[in-house]
Each structure stands twice: as structure tokens, then as C-alpha cells.
Amino acid sequence: MSATPYIIISGPSGVGKTTMAHKLLKKFPHLTRVITTTTRAPRDGEAHGIDYFFVSPAAFTELAAAQAFLEINTFGSASYATPRSVLHFLRTGQPRLALPDINGAQKLVQLIPHATTIWLSAPREVLATRLAKRGTESPQQQTQRLDIATQEMKLARESGIYKHTIDMTDFEKAEEALLCILKTIL
């Protein structure tokens, strides 16, 4: 029996991870997204328990102390974590889709080595346009995110943890490429 699919999709801020995740979840109804816990405030349109589990820093610390997480990362001033419950779902044959940053992906691949890892990439100018259009960060925060994106893209290339890389400049072509990958494992 083959391992239950665990799909990790990562990429820099503004690349379109959430957009692609929504498309994939519609195409593969038996696939479920891993809901990450975070200390950051919700953006407009985000809902607790659907996009993230939004918790206070104190609650996050309590959950971490209770070993509720597989991995924890900090991005800016916010903490993010993957719930330990993922392992239960995989043991019971329920495929999962996770959207961790590159640091989280590296930790998750150590724990779940059969994971299918996909890096979403786009040129800096495309990311800059998308972050500006999103309008959730100040110009200074956008610049910081773009600088981090440059570092992440370099690390993604050098780390070798991603089995697939997809250019997100054209969403339709990127979606086709993602569907081809997922059709082989789901």
C-alpha cells in the first residue's frame, strides 16, 4: 500500500498559493487543506478555522507547550504552526494539502518524507504588483516581503527539497501544471 498523499505547496508572499489551493480543493474534493495556526491578525475576507486558526500569542505558546504542533515558524512578528493532527489524518488515509513557508516545508519533509513538494515561483516584479494589489501591507512591509521572497527563492533552489517548481506568471498554465502533478498522486 502506498503512503497517503501529503502535498506541500510553498512560495513567496504574493505568488498565489492560496488562489491555487482553492482551485485544487475544488478539483479534488477528497483533498483537505491543513489549517495553520497563527498569531497574526486576519486579513479582510479571512475566517477563523477556514483560512487559519487565529490565536493570541499566549494561546499559541500554550498550544506549543502542549505539543499541538509538528513545526513552528516565525514570519515578521507573527508565529505560524502546522497542527500535529496532520499525522492522524495521513495514518487514516486522508490526503492533505499544506501551504507552509520554506522553513516549515523543510521541517515537514523531515517528518513526512513521502510528501510531494511543489515550489511556486514568479519574478520579483510580478510579486511586487500582486502584493501592491492585495493592499494588506504598507509599502515598507511590501519591500520587506519582496526581500524575503528573493532569499526564499534562492533557498528553494539550493535546498533541493522541492520535487517540482511551477512558474506562476500565468495562472492558467500554472494551474494546468499543478493538476498534472496531483492527478498522478491522488
MDTraj code that builds the backbone (N, CA, C; nanometers):
import mdtraj as md
import numpy as np

residues = "MET SER ALA THR PRO TYR ILE ILE ILE SER GLY PRO SER GLY VAL GLY LYS THR THR MET ALA HIS LYS LEU LEU LYS LYS PHE PRO HIS LEU THR ARG VAL ILE THR THR THR THR ARG ALA PRO ARG ASP GLY GLU ALA HIS GLY ILE ASP TYR PHE PHE VAL SER PRO ALA ALA PHE THR GLU LEU ALA ALA ALA GLN ALA PHE LEU GLU ILE ASN THR PHE GLY SER ALA SER TYR ALA THR PRO ARG SER VAL LEU HIS PHE LEU ARG THR GLY GLN PRO ARG LEU ALA LEU PRO ASP ILE ASN GLY ALA GLN LYS LEU VAL GLN LEU ILE PRO HIS ALA THR THR ILE TRP LEU SER ALA PRO ARG GLU VAL LEU ALA THR ARG LEU ALA LYS ARG GLY THR GLU SER PRO GLN GLN GLN THR GLN ARG LEU ASP ILE ALA THR GLN GLU MET LYS LEU ALA ARG GLU SER GLY ILE TYR LYS HIS THR ILE ASP MET THR ASP PHE GLU LYS ALA GLU GLU ALA LEU LEU CYS ILE LEU LYS THR ILE LEU".split()
xyz = np.array([
    [0.0843, -0.1198, 0.0000],
    [0.0000, 0.0000, 0.0000],
    [0.0879, 0.1250, 0.0000],
    [0.0554, 0.2202, -0.0856],
    [0.1356, 0.3417, -0.0913],
    [0.0941, 0.4379, 0.0193],
    [0.1845, 0.5312, 0.0474],
    [0.1604, 0.6295, 0.1524],
    [0.0487, 0.7250, 0.1108],
    [-0.0250, 0.7720, 0.2096],
    [-0.1307, 0.8700, 0.1848],
    [-0.0674, 0.9996, 0.1338],
    [-0.1215, 1.0576, 0.0275],
    [-0.0622, 1.1806, -0.0269],
    [-0.0637, 1.2968, 0.0720],
    [0.0530, 1.3582, 0.0835],
    [0.0691, 1.4816, 0.1596],
    [0.1361, 1.5787, 0.0643],
    [0.0658, 1.6822, 0.0253],
    [0.1145, 1.7767, -0.0744],
    [0.1540, 1.9060, -0.0037],
    [0.2768, 1.9469, -0.0274],
    [0.3275, 2.0717, 0.0282],
    [0.3477, 2.1688, -0.0872],
    [0.2796, 2.2816, -0.0804],
    [0.2972, 2.3877, -0.1797],
    [0.3490, 2.5110, -0.1066],
    [0.4650, 2.5571, -0.1486],
    [0.5263, 2.6758, -0.0890],
    [0.5590, 2.7762, -0.1971],
    [0.5843, 2.8968, -0.1538],
    [0.6244, 3.0028, -0.2450],
    [0.6260, 3.1342, -0.1701],
    [0.6840, 3.2356, -0.2279],
    [0.6933, 3.3650, -0.1606],
    [0.5579, 3.4350, -0.1492],
    [0.5530, 3.5352, -0.0650],
    [0.4322, 3.6161, -0.0490],
    [0.3892, 3.6736, -0.1830],
    [0.2587, 3.6609, -0.2113],
    [0.2038, 3.7187, -0.3325],
    [0.2113, 3.6301, -0.4554],
    [0.2667, 3.5100, -0.4413],
    [0.2838, 3.4236, -0.5586],
    [0.1525, 3.3588, -0.6029],
    [0.0579, 3.3425, -0.5111],
    [-0.0709, 3.2830, -0.5474],
    [-0.0972, 3.1464, -0.4861],
    [-0.0324, 3.1167, -0.3737],
    [-0.0515, 2.9863, -0.3069],
    [-0.1974, 2.9629, -0.2699],
    [-0.2587, 3.0602, -0.2065],
    [-0.3970, 3.0438, -0.1607],
    [-0.4920, 3.0310, -0.2791],
    [-0.4714, 3.1103, -0.3819],
    [-0.5550, 3.1017, -0.5016],
    [-0.5471, 2.9620, -0.5617],
    [-0.4267, 2.9100, -0.5755],
    [-0.4091, 2.7760, -0.6326],
    [-0.4674, 2.6686, -0.5404],
    [-0.4509, 2.6854, -0.4123],
    [-0.5064, 2.5875, -0.3182],
    [-0.6578, 2.5778, -0.3338],
    [-0.7243, 2.6925, -0.3447],
    [-0.8704, 2.6915, -0.3621],
    [-0.9102, 2.6187, -0.4900],
    [-0.8359, 2.6418, -0.5974],
    [-0.8656, 2.5749, -0.7244],
    [-0.8462, 2.4234, -0.7116],
    [-0.7386, 2.3824, -0.6469],
    [-0.7105, 2.2394, -0.6321],
    [-0.8146, 2.1705, -0.5444],
    [-0.8555, 2.2363, -0.4389],
    [-0.9545, 2.1774, -0.3484],
    [-1.0898, 2.1595, -0.4179],
    [-1.1219, 2.2469, -0.5126],
    [-1.2455, 2.2306, -0.5898],
    [-1.2343, 2.1123, -0.6862],
    [-1.1163, 2.0939, -0.7452],
    [-1.0958, 1.9856, -0.8421],
    [-1.0838, 1.8485, -0.7750],
    [-1.0329, 1.8468, -0.6510],
    [-1.0113, 1.7212, -0.5781],
    [-1.0846, 1.7288, -0.4442],
    [-1.2147, 1.7004, -0.4429],
    [-1.2938, 1.7186, -0.3210],
    [-1.2523, 1.6284, -0.2044],
    [-1.1805, 1.5203, -0.2305],
    [-1.1343, 1.4334, -0.1220],
    [-1.0053, 1.4847, -0.0573],
    [-0.9464, 1.5891, -0.1141],
    [-0.8266, 1.6525, -0.0598],
    [-0.8695, 1.7631, 0.0364],
    [-0.8038, 1.7709, 0.1503],
    [-0.8374, 1.8718, 0.2503],
    [-0.7139, 1.9547, 0.2823],
    [-0.7338, 2.0834, 0.2973],
    [-0.6227, 2.1733, 0.3311],
    [-0.5933, 2.1674, 0.4799],
    [-0.4654, 2.1654, 0.5120],
    [-0.4208, 2.1757, 0.6508],
    [-0.4400, 2.3212, 0.6930],
    [-0.5104, 2.3416, 0.8019],
    [-0.5327, 2.4776, 0.8516],
    [-0.4232, 2.5094, 0.9537],
    [-0.3432, 2.6081, 0.9214],
    [-0.2316, 2.6504, 1.0054],
    [-0.2821, 2.7398, 1.1182],
    [-0.2140, 2.7329, 1.2312],
    [-0.2431, 2.8225, 1.3431],
    [-0.1469, 2.9403, 1.3353],
    [-0.1978, 3.0613, 1.3577],
    [-0.1126, 3.1801, 1.3516],
    [-0.1505, 3.2826, 1.4579],
    [-0.0521, 3.3654, 1.4900],
    [-0.0768, 3.4761, 1.5832],
    [-0.1047, 3.6066, 1.5093],
    [-0.0978, 3.6050, 1.3763],
    [-0.1232, 3.7299, 1.3046],
    [-0.2732, 3.7579, 1.2978],
    [-0.3059, 3.8829, 1.2754],
    [-0.4464, 3.9230, 1.2643],
    [-0.5016, 3.8777, 1.1296],
    [-0.6300, 3.8471, 1.1233],
    [-0.6902, 3.8090, 0.9947],
    [-0.6902, 3.9259, 0.8963],
    [-0.6705, 3.8934, 0.7688],
    [-0.6863, 3.9929, 0.6629],
    [-0.8343, 3.9989, 0.6270],
    [-0.8740, 4.1030, 0.5560],
    [-1.0129, 4.1138, 0.5105],
    [-1.0512, 3.9879, 0.4338],
    [-1.1651, 3.9317, 0.4679],
    [-1.2148, 3.8133, 0.3991],
    [-1.1673, 3.6808, 0.4572],
    [-1.0697, 3.6831, 0.5474],
    [-1.0225, 3.5582, 0.6080],
    [-1.1104, 3.5223, 0.7274],
    [-1.1323, 3.3918, 0.7443],
    [-1.2179, 3.3448, 0.8533],
    [-1.1430, 3.2442, 0.9402],
    [-1.1667, 3.2540, 1.0706],
    [-1.1082, 3.1611, 1.1672],
    [-1.1574, 3.0195, 1.1371],
    [-1.0632, 2.9255, 1.1346],
    [-1.0975, 2.7861, 1.1111],
    [-1.1112, 2.7493, 0.9653],
    [-1.1084, 2.8483, 0.8771],
    [-1.1157, 2.8223, 0.7331],
    [-0.9824, 2.8580, 0.6679],
    [-0.9351, 2.9798, 0.6930],
    [-0.8070, 3.0222, 0.6364],
    [-0.6918, 2.9907, 0.7316],
    [-0.7121, 3.0200, 0.8572],
    [-0.6161, 2.9933, 0.9644],
    [-0.6943, 2.9747, 1.0929],
    [-0.6257, 2.9214, 1.1923],
    [-0.6754, 2.9306, 1.3293],
    [-0.6026, 3.0506, 1.3874],
    [-0.6743, 3.1610, 1.4065],
    [-0.6152, 3.2835, 1.4582],
    [-0.6203, 3.2788, 1.6108],
    [-0.5027, 3.2862, 1.6746],
    [-0.4959, 3.2789, 1.8204],
    [-0.4048, 3.3892, 1.8733],
    [-0.4186, 3.4173, 2.0006],
    [-0.3311, 3.5153, 2.0647],
    [-0.1925, 3.4544, 2.0839],
    [-0.0913, 3.5383, 2.1024],
    [0.0421, 3.4839, 2.1311],
    [0.0441, 3.3939, 2.2549],
    [-0.0340, 3.4297, 2.3566],
    [-0.0384, 3.3468, 2.4781],
    [-0.0995, 3.2092, 2.4485],
    [-0.2076, 3.2064, 2.3727],
    [-0.2703, 3.0783, 2.3366],
    [-0.1760, 2.9953, 2.2496],
    [-0.1038, 3.0611, 2.1599],
    [-0.0080, 2.9911, 2.0737],
    [0.0996, 2.9246, 2.1595],
    [0.1508, 2.9991, 2.2566],
    [0.2537, 2.9458, 2.3468],
    [0.2008, 2.8252, 2.4236],
    [0.0771, 2.8327, 2.4695],
    [0.0156, 2.7199, 2.5418],
    [0.0028, 2.5969, 2.4516],
    [-0.0409, 2.6176, 2.3282],
    [-0.0543, 2.5060, 2.2341],
    [0.0820, 2.4439, 2.2031],
    [0.1823, 2.5297, 2.1869],
    [0.3174, 2.4797, 2.1600],
    [0.3680, 2.3975, 2.2787],
    [0.3438, 2.4454, 2.4002],
    [0.3868, 2.3725, 2.5198],
    [0.3154, 2.2384, 2.5317],
    [0.1926, 2.2302, 2.4823],
    [0.1150, 2.1055, 2.4857],
    [0.1501, 2.0144, 2.3669],
    [0.2496, 2.0533, 2.2888],
    [0.2970, 1.9774, 2.1717],
    [0.1864, 1.9547, 2.0688],
    [0.1069, 2.0587, 2.0460],
    [-0.0022, 2.0509, 1.9485],
    [0.0466, 2.0704, 1.8045],
    [0.1744, 2.1074, 1.7877],
    [0.2252, 2.1405, 1.6547],
    [0.3362, 2.0467, 1.6094],
    [0.3411, 2.0240, 1.4783],
    [0.4518, 1.9488, 1.4174],
    [0.5720, 2.0387, 1.3954],
    [0.5458, 2.1613, 1.3569],
    [0.6529, 2.2574, 1.3313],
    [0.6003, 2.3974, 1.3574],
    [0.6941, 2.4858, 1.3947],
    [0.6614, 2.6251, 1.4248],
    [0.7593, 2.7147, 1.3507],
    [0.7087, 2.8246, 1.2953],
    [0.7922, 2.9231, 1.2279],
    [0.7455, 3.0625, 1.2614],
    [0.8374, 3.1562, 1.2461],
    [0.8055, 3.2971, 1.2650],
    [0.8306, 3.3693, 1.1340],
    [0.7357, 3.4529, 1.0956],
    [0.7497, 3.5363, 0.9767],
    [0.7110, 3.6763, 1.0187],
    [0.8061, 3.7688, 1.0126],
    [0.7799, 3.9023, 1.0648],
    [0.7611, 3.8921, 1.2147],
    [0.6524, 3.9462, 1.2639],
    [0.6262, 3.9400, 1.4081],
    [0.5235, 3.8327, 1.4434],
    [0.4797, 3.7550, 1.3453],
    [0.3762, 3.6532, 1.3693],
    [0.4358, 3.5125, 1.3689],
    [0.3750, 3.4258, 1.4480],
    [0.4133, 3.2850, 1.4512],
    [0.3097, 3.2039, 1.3747],
    [0.3561, 3.0956, 1.3138],
    [0.2719, 3.0044, 1.2368],
    [0.3098, 2.8623, 1.2759],
    [0.2134, 2.7702, 1.2731],
    [0.2437, 2.6314, 1.3080],
    [0.1507, 2.5350, 1.2365],
    [0.2043, 2.4177, 1.2053],
    [0.1273, 2.3092, 1.1448],
    [0.0771, 2.2190, 1.2569],
    [-0.0518, 2.1883, 1.2605],
    [-0.1047, 2.1050, 1.3689],
    [-0.0541, 1.9608, 1.3615],
    [-0.0290, 1.9034, 1.4752],
    [0.0158, 1.7638, 1.4851],
    [-0.0912, 1.6677, 1.4326],
    [-0.2166, 1.7087, 1.4323],
    [-0.3269, 1.6233, 1.3867],
    [-0.3097, 1.5762, 1.2431],
    [-0.2236, 1.6431, 1.1656],
    [-0.1963, 1.6018, 1.0278],
    [-0.1557, 1.4548, 1.0240],
    [-0.0749, 1.4124, 1.1193],
    [-0.0259, 1.2739, 1.1207],
    [-0.1413, 1.1747, 1.1338],
    [-0.2407, 1.2080, 1.2151],
    [-0.3581, 1.1209, 1.2301],
    [-0.4307, 1.1056, 1.0965],
    [-0.4515, 1.2160, 1.0278],
    [-0.5231, 1.2108, 0.9009],
    [-0.4471, 1.1272, 0.7976],
    [-0.3167, 1.1423, 0.7944],
    [-0.2374, 1.0646, 0.6996],
    [-0.2411, 0.9155, 0.7341],
    [-0.2359, 0.8829, 0.8637],
    [-0.2434, 0.7412, 0.9057],
    [-0.3771, 0.6794, 0.8687],
    [-0.4812, 0.7603, 0.8650],
    [-0.6147, 0.7075, 0.8337],
    [-0.6508, 0.7243, 0.6861],
    [-0.5519, 0.7550, 0.6032],
    [-0.5728, 0.7583, 0.4588],
    [-0.6391, 0.8826, 0.4035],
    [-0.6320, 0.9934, 0.4758],
    [-0.6963, 1.1168, 0.4311],
    [-0.5910, 1.2141, 0.3775],
    [-0.5829, 1.2324, 0.2447],
    [-0.4797, 1.3190, 0.1875],
    [-0.4954, 1.4645, 0.2318],
    [-0.3819, 1.5312, 0.2447],
    [-0.3803, 1.6689, 0.2933],
    [-0.2952, 1.7566, 0.2033],
    [-0.3328, 1.8846, 0.1972],
    [-0.2605, 1.9882, 0.1249],
    [-0.2160, 2.0923, 0.2261],
    [-0.0852, 2.1191, 0.2309],
    [-0.0310, 2.2175, 0.3246],
    [0.0364, 2.3303, 0.2472],
    [0.0326, 2.4505, 0.3041],
    [0.0911, 2.5689, 0.2414],
    [0.1941, 2.6359, 0.3329],
    [0.2937, 2.5621, 0.3791],
    [0.3915, 2.6226, 0.4703],
    [0.4931, 2.7089, 0.3963],
    [0.5626, 2.7944, 0.4718],
    [0.6748, 2.8651, 0.4110],
    [0.7886, 2.7653, 0.3938],
    [0.8984, 2.8092, 0.3367],
    [1.0075, 2.7175, 0.3064],
    [1.0667, 2.6544, 0.4326],
    [1.0739, 2.7304, 0.5418],
    [1.1272, 2.6743, 0.6665],
    [1.0362, 2.5647, 0.7199],
    [0.9063, 2.5895, 0.7160],
    [0.8107, 2.4879, 0.7598],
    [0.8155, 2.3658, 0.6704],
    [0.8297, 2.3871, 0.5393],
    [0.8368, 2.2751, 0.4452],
    [0.9576, 2.1874, 0.4746],
    [1.0709, 2.2491, 0.5040],
    [1.1905, 2.1712, 0.5342],
    [1.1677, 2.0826, 0.6573],
    [1.1037, 2.1356, 0.7580],
    [1.0763, 2.0576, 0.8792],
    [0.9748, 1.9475, 0.8511],
    [0.8722, 1.9791, 0.7742],
    [0.7680, 1.8804, 0.7440],
    [0.8211, 1.7655, 0.6591],
    [0.9106, 1.7945, 0.5652],
    [0.9676, 1.6890, 0.4806],
    [1.0502, 1.5917, 0.5656],
    [1.1129, 1.6411, 0.6694],
    [1.1869, 1.5517, 0.7601],
    [1.0911, 1.4569, 0.8319],
    [0.9724, 1.5056, 0.8663],
    [0.8736, 1.4243, 0.9379],
    [0.7889, 1.3390, 0.8444],
    [0.7672, 1.3871, 0.7231],
    [0.6824, 1.3180, 0.6252],
    [0.7612, 1.3113, 0.4932],
    [0.8599, 1.2211, 0.4865],
    [0.9496, 1.2196, 0.3701],
    [0.8827, 1.1849, 0.2374],
    [0.7659, 1.1224, 0.2390],
    [0.6988, 1.0888, 0.1128],
    [0.6179, 1.2057, 0.0558],
    [0.6228, 1.3209, 0.1206],
    [0.5452, 1.4372, 0.0748],
    [0.5822, 1.4760, -0.0681],
    [0.4819, 1.5194, -0.1418],
    [0.5036, 1.5771, -0.2740],
    [0.5241, 1.7262, -0.2528],
    [0.6403, 1.7754, -0.2901],
    [0.6755, 1.9145, -0.2629],
    [0.6781, 1.9962, -0.3915],
    [0.6099, 2.1107, -0.3871],
    [0.5958, 2.1963, -0.5049],
    [0.6294, 2.3402, -0.4655],
    [0.7206, 2.3997, -0.5383],
    [0.7572, 2.5401, -0.5170],
    [0.6921, 2.6251, -0.6251],
    [0.6194, 2.7285, -0.5839],
    [0.5593, 2.8231, -0.6778],
    [0.6499, 2.9456, -0.6857],
    [0.6825, 2.9860, -0.8065],
    [0.7773, 3.0941, -0.8258],
    [0.7210, 3.1992, -0.9217],
    [0.7702, 3.3197, -0.9075],
    [0.7343, 3.4285, -1.0002],
    [0.8443, 3.5337, -0.9907],
    [0.8659, 3.6091, -1.0976],
    [0.9646, 3.7167, -1.0937],
    [0.9278, 3.8217, -0.9878],
    [1.0289, 3.8874, -0.9357],
    [1.0096, 3.9877, -0.8299],
    [0.9074, 4.0938, -0.8703],
    [0.9119, 4.1390, -0.9951],
    [0.8190, 4.2457, -1.0374],
    [0.6743, 4.1967, -1.0369],
    [0.6525, 4.0701, -1.0664],
    [0.5167, 4.0128, -1.0605],
    [0.4700, 4.0076, -0.9144],
    [0.5596, 3.9636, -0.8271],
    [0.5250, 3.9590, -0.6842],
    [0.4951, 4.0995, -0.6315],
    [0.5748, 4.1971, -0.6723],
    [0.5543, 4.3355, -0.6265],
    [0.4164, 4.3861, -0.6676],
    [0.3770, 4.3577, -0.7914],
    [0.2463, 4.4004, -0.8402],
    [0.1346, 4.3336, -0.7600],
    [0.1474, 4.2045, -0.7351],
    [0.0436, 4.1314, -0.6615],
    [0.0335, 4.1779, -0.5169],
    [0.1483, 4.2010, -0.4516],
    [0.1444, 4.2498, -0.3132],
    [0.0805, 4.3882, -0.3059],
    [0.1135, 4.4749, -0.3994],
    [0.0545, 4.6092, -0.4009],
    [-0.0962, 4.6011, -0.4230],
    [-0.1378, 4.5135, -0.5148],
    [-0.2812, 4.4970, -0.5451],
    [-0.3567, 4.4400, -0.4242],
    [-0.2910, 4.3490, -0.3517],
    [-0.3538, 4.2900, -0.2336],
    [-0.3835, 4.3968, -0.1292],
    [-0.2912, 4.4940, -0.1151],
    [-0.3149, 4.6091, -0.0287],
    [-0.3234, 4.5795, 0.1200],
    [-0.2610, 4.4710, 0.1659],
    [-0.2700, 4.4361, 0.3084],
    [-0.1464, 4.4788, 0.3868],
    [-0.0436, 4.5279, 0.3169],
    [0.0788, 4.5710, 0.3842],
    [0.1174, 4.7107, 0.3375],
    [0.1909, 4.7798, 0.4210],
    [0.2426, 4.9116, 0.3847],
    [0.3509, 4.8939, 0.2771],
    [0.3859, 5.0022, 0.2063],
    [0.4940, 4.9912, 0.1080],
    [0.6238, 4.9361, 0.1697],
    [0.6550, 4.9778, 0.2915],
    [0.7757, 4.9274, 0.3592],
    [0.7638, 4.7766, 0.3849],
    [0.6477, 4.7307, 0.4304],
    [0.6263, 4.5874, 0.4535],
    [0.6324, 4.5091, 0.3216],
    [0.5806, 4.5684, 0.2153],
    [0.5875, 4.5030, 0.0841],
    [0.7327, 4.4844, 0.0411],
    [0.8139, 4.5868, 0.0608],
    [0.9563, 4.5775, 0.0266],
    [1.0237, 4.4699, 0.1097],
    [0.9911, 4.4635, 0.2389],
    [1.0478, 4.3585, 0.3249],
    [1.0069, 4.2200, 0.2749],
    [0.8805, 4.2035, 0.2379],
    [0.8331, 4.0750, 0.1864],
    [0.9040, 4.0379, 0.0559],
    [0.9281, 4.1368, -0.0294],
    [0.9988, 4.1102, -0.1553],
    [1.1442, 4.0704, -0.1300],
    [1.2078, 4.1343, -0.0326],
    [1.3448, 4.0963, 0.0024],
    [1.3492, 3.9534, 0.0574],
    [1.2511, 3.9194, 0.1397],
    [1.2422, 3.7828, 0.1931],
    [1.2139, 3.6854, 0.0789],
    [1.1285, 3.7249, -0.0147],
    [1.0957, 3.6394, -0.1292],
    [1.2211, 3.6060, -0.2096],
    [1.3075, 3.7041, -0.2300],
    [1.4322, 3.6815, -0.3034],
    [1.5170, 3.5771, -0.2309],
    [1.5274, 3.5895, -0.0991],
    [1.6040, 3.4930, -0.0192],
    [1.5397, 3.3540, -0.0255],
    [1.4060, 3.3490, -0.0153],
    [1.3358, 3.2208, -0.0186],
    [1.3536, 3.1501, -0.1529],
    [1.3472, 3.2253, -0.2618],
    [1.3617, 3.1633, -0.3941],
    [1.5013, 3.1039, -0.4106],
    [1.6011, 3.1727, -0.3595],
    [1.7380, 3.1209, -0.3647],
    [1.7481, 2.9941, -0.2794],
    [1.6941, 2.9982, -0.1603],
    [1.6981, 2.8827, -0.0706],
    [1.6207, 2.7646, -0.1294],
    [1.5084, 2.7907, -0.1937],
    [1.4293, 2.6834, -0.2554],
    [1.5108, 2.6127, -0.3634],
    [1.5830, 2.6906, -0.4433],
    [1.6673, 2.6305, -0.5480],
    [1.7795, 2.5480, -0.4863],
    [1.8437, 2.6042, -0.3848],
    [1.9606, 2.5401, -0.3257],
    [1.9274, 2.4218, -0.2353],
    [1.8104, 2.4237, -0.1730],
    [1.7762, 2.3214, -0.0730],
    [1.7513, 2.1836, -0.1330],
    [1.6980, 2.1812, -0.2538],
    [1.6677, 2.0537, -0.3170],
    [1.5470, 1.9817, -0.2587],
    [1.4701, 2.0463, -0.1708],
    [1.3555, 1.9760, -0.1107],
    [1.2330, 1.9750, -0.2003],
    [1.2288, 2.0642, -0.2984],
    [1.1112, 2.0715, -0.3848],
    [1.1290, 1.9824, -0.5069],
    [1.0354, 1.8889, -0.5239],
    [1.0404, 1.7965, -0.6373],
    [0.9930, 1.8644, -0.7652],
    [0.9108, 1.9672, -0.7512],
    [0.8535, 2.0372, -0.8661],
    [0.8627, 2.1879, -0.8428],
    [0.8845, 2.2623, -0.9515],
    [0.8803, 2.4089, -0.9474],
    [0.7863, 2.4546, -1.0582],
    [0.6964, 2.5442, -1.0236],
    [0.5988, 2.5939, -1.1210],
    [0.6062, 2.7453, -1.1254],
    [0.6176, 2.7980, -1.2474],
    [0.6182, 2.9425, -1.2681],
    [0.4742, 2.9934, -1.2602],
    [0.4521, 3.0905, -1.1748],
    [0.3182, 3.1432, -1.1508],
    [0.2888, 3.2723, -1.2268],
    [0.3686, 3.3042, -1.3264],
    [0.3433, 3.4257, -1.4040],
    [0.2081, 3.4170, -1.4736],
    [0.1760, 3.3011, -1.5298],
    [0.0490, 3.2770, -1.5972],
    [-0.0306, 3.1763, -1.5138],
    [-0.1376, 3.2228, -1.4485],
    [-0.2152, 3.1374, -1.3573],
    [-0.2758, 3.0158, -1.4274],
    [-0.3225, 3.0316, -1.5503],
    [-0.3848, 2.9184, -1.6212],
    [-0.2840, 2.8082, -1.6477],
    [-0.1657, 2.8443, -1.6954],
    [-0.0610, 2.7443, -1.7206],
    [-0.0144, 2.6811, -1.5899],
    [-0.0043, 2.7613, -1.4860],
    [0.0376, 2.7098, -1.3559],
    [-0.0658, 2.6104, -1.3017],
    [-0.1928, 2.6429, -1.3175],
    [-0.2978, 2.5522, -1.2714],
    [-0.2920, 2.4193, -1.3471],
    [-0.2708, 2.4247, -1.4773],
    [-0.2579, 2.3028, -1.5575],
    [-0.1422, 2.2172, -1.5075],
    [-0.0292, 2.2806, -1.4800],
    [0.0884, 2.2074, -1.4318],
    [0.0608, 2.1428, -1.2958],
    [-0.0047, 2.2166, -1.2068],
    [-0.0393, 2.1616, -1.0752],
    [-0.1355, 2.0437, -1.0880],
    [-0.2349, 2.0569, -1.1736],
    [-0.3313, 1.9489, -1.1933],
    [-0.2623, 1.8228, -1.2460],
    [-0.1675, 1.8401, -1.3361],
    [-0.0946, 1.7235, -1.3896],
    [-0.0197, 1.6511, -1.2782],
    [0.0429, 1.7260, -1.1900],
    [0.1174, 1.6654, -1.0789],
    [0.0213, 1.5926, -0.9853],
    [-0.0869, 1.6592, -0.9466],
    [-0.1780, 1.6000, -0.8500],
    [-0.2539, 1.4802, -0.9057],
    [-0.2833, 1.4811, -1.0341],
    [-0.3543, 1.3665, -1.0946],
    [-0.2725, 1.2384, -1.0841],
    [-0.1402, 1.2503, -1.0767],
    [-0.0558, 1.1313, -1.0672],
    [-0.0512, 1.0732, -0.9263],
    [-0.0902, 1.1537, -0.8244],
    [-0.0795, 1.1035, -0.6868],
    [-0.2128, 1.0917, -0.6136],
    [-0.3177, 1.1534, -0.6674],
    [-0.4482, 1.1487, -0.5984],
    [-0.5441, 1.0544, -0.6687],
])
top = md.Topology()
chain = top.add_chain()
for i, resn in enumerate(residues, 1):
    res = top.add_residue(resn, chain, resSeq=i)
    for name in ("N", "CA", "C"):
        top.add_atom(name, md.element.get_by_symbol(name[0]), res)
traj = md.Trajectory(xyz[None], top)
